[in-house]
Amino acid sequence: MPNEAQKVGLRQVAKIAGVSTATVSRAMNTPEIVSAELRERIASVVERLGWVPHAAARALATRRSGVIGAVFPTLTHGDFARAIEGLQDELTHLGYTLLLACSNYDIDQEFRQVRKFVERGVDAILLVGELHHHELKGFLVQNERPSLNLFVYSPETHGTSVGPDNHKALYRLTRYLIDLGHRRFGVIAQDAAANDRAGARLQGIRDALAEHGLAVRPDHSTMGQWTIREGRELFRRIAGQEPRPTAVICGNAYLTVGALLESLSLGIGVPEEMSIVGYDDIEIMRELPTPITTVRVLSEMVGRRAAQCIVGRLEGREETTEFECGAEIIVRASSGPPPV
């Protein structure tokens, strides 16, 4: 048997509150256009009756579900975790619900998840990066689902993405080290096979070096994913080469933490013998015996701006989004001039 709250509907709430059903609907969906006195009266009745508006019925009436689907490569790491918090908070404020999935950097899995989201009636899709399944864009257009890419920005694709310019961020970090006097560089990059942001960051390093007639030696360049253990192993490989690089640039926070921990294990002075810098900024990077210089992405801002942009498009509001989000170099003790 249904409980009493399930028996209650819009008409009963309106009758007891002494208002029209349209007023109750406005109070629930666009409360800013209803007077404070009416909102309080309706809220009191809703609470007393235990009424929960039926999402399916509302979706039929408005042709919207009030749900935004987002697929992230991972839900636990650094930038993404902070962005998800900002995204969810802003969507809640705007009256929408966030539905999340994790692709594990697999574009086929990402496409399957997007299809499931659309089958379940989400209003729009948020993705990470610009590298997706070749059928995904056409699928979203055919199903009239607006989408937005997060954590990537370039002038060429302005309006389609919200995030940092990954190339520019690592170009600037590399220039910072060059200006300190470094000429021998090591790179522990994140695998770019299914990660266009990692590829752009790697190209930013190469372009900054090329401007000064520099390049990374093959035996000073390695590639991993996102674990601290990998960072340790890959750093050990680079540090075993002669001559050693005087600066090592790492592709994400976990690889960087691993590199710093392994430098301690090997007795390599940081930054006296070698500078170590990274991308992303997680708490442990500030708390290690030698705090790590890194690029900090304003991840929560990425999430909030993405929410504002996609909801604005759904509701037909004028575009006001700033699509490029800044990435700043946070200088700490792990970087300094090369040894004399």
N, C-alpha and C positions, 0 to 999 in steps of 0.2 A: 504494500500500500504506500502511496506517496505521502510524504510528511506534509505538515501544514504549510511550510514555506514554499513547497513545490506547488501547492494549490493556489497560492497568491499570485495575482497577475497585475499588470499595469492598471487595469480598470479599477481593481479594488484599492490600490494605493491612491489613485486619483480621487476616488469617491471619498475615502476617509480623510484625505488631506484637503478636500474641498476645492480642487483645482481640476483643470482639464487633463486628459491623457497627454496632450501635446506639451503641456507645461511640465509634467513629470518627465517626459522624454528629454526635454531641453535641460532640465535640472541634472539629469544623469549624464547626458552626452556633451552639452556645452554650458556648464554651470555659470560661466562668466556673464552670460546674457540674462540670467535670472536673478531677481533681487535676493539680497541676503536673507530677508524674512521668509520668502518662499522656499529658498534652499534649505533653511533650518527646519521649516515645517515638514517638507517632504522627506528630509533625511530622518527626522524623528519617526515618521510613519514607517519608512523603509526599515529602520532598525527594529521597531517594535514588531513588525510583521515578519521580519527575517527574510525579506524579498531579495532574490538575486536575479537581475535581468537576464533573460535567456539569450545567450550569445548568438545562437543559430537564428533565432527570430530577428534579432537586430541586424544580423548580416543580410538576411533576405530583404529587409526593409531598406537598408542603406547601400546594399551591394558591396559592403566592406565587412571584413572580419575584425578589424582593429588589431590584427596580429602582423608583426614584421618578422620574417625569417632571416636568420644570419648564419652563414657557414664560415667557421674559422678553421685554419689548419690545425690548431691545438687550442685548448681552453685553459691551460694552466700556466703558460710561460709569459713572464714579463709584460711586454707591451700589450699583448692580446688580453690578458686578464684585466689590466687596468682599463682598457678600452671597453670591454664588455660591461664593467661596472658603470662607466659613464654612459654608455649606450642604453643600458637598461634603466638607469635612473632618469635619463632625459625622456625616453619613450614613455615611461610611467607617468611622468609629469605631463606629457602631451596626450595622455589617455590611450596609449597603445600597449600591447603586450609583446614581449620579445620571445621568439622561439629559436633555440640554438641547436647547431649540429657541428660536429668535428670531422674534418675530411682527412686528417693525418697526411696532408700534402699530396693527396691522391686526387687528380682532377676528374677521374671517372667516378670516384666515390662522391666528390663534390656535386657532380651533375645529377647523380641519383638522388642525393639529398635535396637538391633544388626541386627536382620533379615531385618528390614526396611533399615538400612544402606547398607547392602550387596545387597539388591534388587536395591538400587540406585547407585550401582557401586563403593562404596568406596574402596580404595586400601588396607586399613589395619584398625584394630580396637584397640583402647586403652580403658582399663577398670580400675576400682579401686578395689584393693584387689584381693584375690585368691578364694573367695567364690562366685560361680556363678551357674546358672542353670545347671543341670546335662547333658543337651544336648548341651550346648553352645560350648564346646571345639570341639566335633565331628563335629558340624555344621561348625565351622571356618576351620577345617582341610579339610572337604569335599569340601568347596568352595574356598579353597586355599587362605585364607585371613590370613596373619600374624597378631599376636596380642601381646600385652604387658600389664602387670598389673602394675598399679601405686600405690605409697604410701605403698608399702610393700616390704620387702626383707628378705630372709633367705638363708643361705648357701645351704640348701637342694634344693631350687628351683632357684639357681643362673642362670641367663640368661633369666628368664621368667618375671622378675619384676624389676622395678626401684623405689627406695624409701628408707625410713629409716627402720631399724630393730625395729619394735614397741616394742617387748619384751625387747630388750636391752635398749631402751630409758627410759622406766618406771622402769626397774630394777635399772638403774643408778640413777634416780631421787629418788627412795625409799632408796637406799643406802646413798645418800646425806643426807636425813633426819635422817636415823639411825645414821650416823656419827655425826650428831648434838646432838644426845642423845635421840631422840624420841623412845618411846616404845609402845605407844597407838595410833593406827592409825584409821582414818575414811576414807572411800572411797566412792566417788560419781562417779560411773562408767557410761560410755555410754553403752547403750543396745547392747550386742554382738550377738543377735539372727541372724541378717543379716549383721554383721559387724565383719569380722575376725580380722581387725586391733585393734578394741576395745577389743576383746577377748585376743589378744596377749599382749596388754598393761596391762590388768588386771592380766594375768598370770605372767608378769614381776614383778608386785607389790608383788604377793603372793610368788614368788620364792625368792625375796630378803628378805622378812620377814622370810620365813622358814629357810633360812641360819642362822638366828640369833635366832631361836626358837620362833618366833613371828607369830601372825596371827591376822586378823581383826575380831573383835566380830561381830556376826550377826546383832546386833542392831546398829553397827557403819558402816554398808555397805548398800548402796542404789544404784539404777540404774535409769537412765533417758535417754533422747535423746540429744537435743542440744539447749535448750532454757534457757535464763537467769531466767525466772520465775521458771522453774523446778529446777534450781540450788539453788534458794532461798528456795523453799519448801523442798527440800531434805536436805539441810544444816540445816534447822530449826529442822527437824526430828532427825538428828544426834546430834545436839547441845543440844537437850532436854534429852539426856541420861546421866546417871551418872554411873561411872565417864565419863566425856567427853574425847574424843581423844585429844591429844596434837598436832596432825598434821592431816590434811585432804587433800587427793590427789583426784583431779578431772579429769575426763576423756576427757574433751575438754574445749576450751576457754570459751564458753558461760555458761557451768555449773560452771566453776571457777569464772567468773565474778558474777554470781548469788550468789555463796557462800560468796564471799567477801562482796557484798552489804548487804546480810542478817546478816553477822557478825557485820557490822556497826549498823544495825537496832537493834540487840539484845544487843549491848554494849559489845561485846566480843573483847578484845584487840588482834590485830593481828600485830606482831607475839608474843606479850608478854604472852598471854594466850593460843593461838592456831596458828600454822602455816597453811597457805592455799597455795597450789601449784597446777599447772595445766599442760595441754598439749595443744600445739599450742600457737601462740603469735599474738594477734590482738592488734590494736592501743589502745583500751580502757584499756587494761591490764597495759599499761605503764602510763596511765593518771589518774587512780583512786587515791583517797587520800592515799591509801597504794598500791603502784605498786606491781604487782603479779609476783612471781617466777614461771617460766614455762619452758617447753621443746619447743624449737624453731626448727621446721622442715624447712630445706632449700627448700621450696615449689617451688619457681621459678626454682631452679636447677632441681628438679624432672621433671617439665614440659619440660625444655630444653633438658635434657638428654633423655627423652622418645622420643621426636621429632627426635633427632639425631639418636637414635638407630633404630627406626622403618623405617625411611627414608633410613638409611644405609642398612638395610636388603632388602628393596624394590629394591634398586639400586645395590645390590650385592657387597657392599663395606665390607672390612675387619672389624670385630667387634672390636671396641675400647672403648665401653661404660663402665664407672664405674657404676655398677648397684646399689651399696649401697650408699645412700646419707646420710650425717651426720645429727644427731639431737643433738643440744647442750642445756645444762641447762643454762638458763639465771637467775641468782640470783638477786632478788630484795628484797624490804623491807618486803614482806609478809611471809618470812621464817626466822626462827632463832631457837635457842636452846629452849627446853621445859621449862615451868615454874618450878622453884625450889620447 
